[in-house]
Amino acid sequence: MEPIIRTENVTRDFQSGRQTIRVLKGISINVEPRTLTVLRGRSGSGKTTLINLIGALDKPTNGRIFFDGKEITGMTAAKADELRRVNMGFVFQSVALIYIMSAYENVEFALRVAGFDPKTRKRRAEECLSLVGLGKRMHHRPHELSGGEQQRVAIARAIAHKPKVVFADEPTAELDTMMGLQVVKLFKSLVEKEGLTVVMTTHDPSMMEVADHVYTLEDGEIVDER
């Protein structure tokens, strides 16, 4: 099966004064469709930089990146925006919900932004909130929900427009271990039920058992793969 994401010898440099710092050093990975792939590593290992590159939020210094069989390395900003809007969903460490909106309104608003069919927006928003276990709490605002429930709303919002890949950058960092494991198991369930591909970063070794594939990063290099 053709990988939905592929990188070839990707590097990423940043300038710090006159010094060039190489954060990623020749990264080559494959992400298979309908899998949960984890990028694991300590803070500063390069995992967030890598997820930003494969999520078309940044561009590599060298190397090539492919998404769904097409090279996206030199894509214009407008094309990258369109790619993210249509084919990608994002879940961040800070849930970034709109706090004056209910859970339902947060998801429905994201569907509006994505240009989702107005006739089916209501049904899809309700369906996604039910998928993440919030069918009975969809009209609560974020401050009325626990941290784990807020993250579930963020996941519902990310999957609502039916993206090909969901990127989750440290989505469990603000949660306790038990709640974090529930979130990761939810991702795994969505891979199976919705046919999603999920790429997630974490530093928590307890999350590894649920993943289909794990890349371990250290000092900008892949040091283990399983």
C-alpha positions in Angstrom: 0.0 0.0 0.0 1.3 3.4 -0.9 2.2 5.6 2.1 -0.1 8.5 2.6 2.8 10.5 3.9 6.5 10.0 2.9 9.6 12.0 3.7 12.9 11.7 2.0 16.1 12.8 3.8 14.3 15.9 5.3 16.4 18.5 7.2 15.3 21.7 8.9 17.7 24.5 9.9 16.9 27.5 12.1 19.0 30.6 12.5 20.0 31.8 16.0 22.0 34.9 15.5 24.9 34.0 13.3 24.6 30.3 14.2 22.7 27.8 12.1 21.0 25.1 14.2 20.0 21.8 12.4 16.9 20.6 14.2 16.1 17.7 11.9 18.9 15.7 10.3 17.9 13.6 7.3 14.5 12.3 8.4 12.9 9.6 6.2 9.6 8.1 7.3 6.5 6.4 5.8 3.0 6.8 7.3 0.6 4.1 6.1 -3.1 4.9 5.5 -5.6 4.0 8.3 -2.9 3.8 11.0 -2.0 5.5 14.2 1.6 6.6 13.9 3.4 8.1 16.9 6.4 10.4 16.8 8.0 9.9 20.2 10.8 11.9 21.8 11.8 14.2 24.6 11.3 17.9 24.4 13.8 19.3 21.8 14.0 16.0 19.9 12.5 17.5 16.8 9.1 15.8 16.8 7.0 19.0 16.7 9.2 20.4 13.9 8.6 17.2 11.9 4.8 17.2 12.4 4.8 20.8 11.3 6.6 19.9 8.1 4.4 16.9 7.2 1.3 18.9 8.1 2.3 21.6 5.6 2.7 24.3 8.3 6.4 24.7 7.5 8.9 23.9 4.8 12.0 21.8 5.0 15.5 23.2 4.4 16.4 20.2 2.3 14.7 16.9 1.3 11.2 16.0 -0.1 7.8 15.5 1.4 4.9 13.7 -0.2 1.3 13.7 0.7 -1.2 11.2 -0.9 1.3 10.6 -3.7 2.0 14.2 -4.5 5.1 16.2 -3.6 4.2 19.1 -1.3 7.7 20.4 -0.6 7.6 23.5 -2.8 3.9 24.1 -2.6 2.8 27.8 -2.5 1.2 29.2 0.7 -2.2 29.3 -1.0 -2.0 25.6 -2.1 -0.7 24.6 1.4 -3.7 26.4 3.0 -6.1 24.6 0.7 -4.4 21.2 1.4 -4.7 21.7 5.2 -8.3 23.0 4.9 -9.5 20.0 2.9 -7.3 17.1 3.7 -5.9 17.6 7.1 -7.2 18.1 10.7 -5.2 19.4 13.6 -5.4 18.8 17.4 -3.0 20.8 19.6 -1.8 20.6 23.2 -3.9 23.7 24.0 -7.3 22.7 22.7 -7.9 26.2 21.2 -11.6 26.0 21.4 -13.8 29.2 21.1 -14.9 29.6 24.7 -18.1 31.5 24.0 -19.4 28.7 21.8 -20.8 25.3 22.9 -19.1 22.1 21.9 -21.6 21.7 19.0 -21.0 25.3 17.8 -17.3 24.8 17.9 -17.6 21.8 15.6 -20.2 23.3 13.3 -18.2 26.5 12.9 -15.2 24.4 11.8 -17.4 22.8 9.2 -18.5 26.2 7.9 -14.8 27.3 7.6 -14.0 24.1 5.7 -16.9 24.8 3.2 -18.8 21.6 4.3 -22.3 21.1 2.7 -24.7 23.3 4.7 -27.4 20.7 4.4 -25.4 18.1 6.3 -23.4 20.3 8.7 -25.8 19.8 11.7 -25.9 16.0 11.3 -22.2 15.7 10.8 -21.4 17.9 13.9 -23.7 15.8 16.1 -22.3 12.6 14.6 -18.7 13.6 15.4 -19.5 14.6 19.0 -21.3 11.3 19.5 -18.2 9.5 18.1 -16.1 11.0 20.8 -18.6 10.3 23.5 -20.1 13.7 24.0 -23.5 13.2 22.4 -25.2 14.3 25.7 -22.9 17.2 26.4 -22.7 18.9 23.0 -24.5 22.0 24.2 -22.1 22.6 27.1 -19.5 25.4 26.7 -15.8 24.5 27.2 -15.6 25.9 30.8 -18.4 23.4 31.7 -16.3 20.5 30.4 -13.3 18.7 31.9 -9.9 18.9 30.3 -10.4 15.4 28.7 -13.8 16.4 27.4 -12.4 19.6 25.9 -9.8 17.6 24.1 -12.5 15.3 22.8 -14.3 18.4 21.4 -11.1 19.4 19.7 -10.8 15.9 18.2 -14.4 16.0 17.0 -13.7 19.4 15.3 -10.5 18.0 13.7 -12.3 15.0 12.1 -15.6 16.7 11.2 -14.7 17.7 7.6 -13.5 14.1 6.9 -9.8 14.8 6.4 -7.4 12.2 5.2 -5.0 12.7 8.0 -5.3 14.1 11.6 -2.1 15.6 13.2 -2.1 15.7 17.0 0.8 17.5 18.6 1.1 16.4 22.3 -2.7 16.1 22.7 -2.3 14.4 26.1 0.3 16.7 27.6 -2.1 18.6 29.8 -4.0 15.4 30.9 -3.3 12.8 33.6 -2.1 9.4 32.4 -5.5 7.7 32.6 -7.3 10.5 30.7 -4.4 10.7 28.2 -4.6 7.0 27.5 -8.4 7.4 26.9 -7.7 10.1 24.3 -5.1 7.9 22.5 -7.5 4.9 22.5 -10.1 7.3 21.0 -7.8 8.1 18.2 -7.3 4.3 17.6 -11.0 3.8 17.6 -11.5 6.6 15.0 -8.8 5.0 12.8 -10.9 1.8 12.8 -14.4 3.4 12.6 -13.7 6.4 10.3 -10.8 5.1 8.3 -8.6 8.0 9.5 -4.9 8.2 9.5 -3.6 9.8 12.7 0.0 11.1 13.3 0.6 12.0 17.0 3.6 13.4 18.9 4.2 12.4 22.5 6.9 12.0 25.1 4.8 9.6 27.2 6.0 6.0 26.8 2.6 4.6 28.2 1.0 5.7 24.9 3.2 3.4 22.7 1.2 0.2 23.2 -1.8 1.6 21.3 0.1 2.8 18.3 0.4 0.9 15.0 3.8 2.4 14.3 6.3 4.3 16.4 9.3 6.5 15.4 11.5 7.6 18.2 13.4 10.8 17.7 16.5 12.0 19.5 18.5 15.1 18.6 16.8 15.5 15.3 17.3 11.9 14.1 15.3 8.7 14.0 17.0 6.4 16.5 14.3 3.6 16.6 11.4 2.4 14.6 8.8 -0.3 15.4 
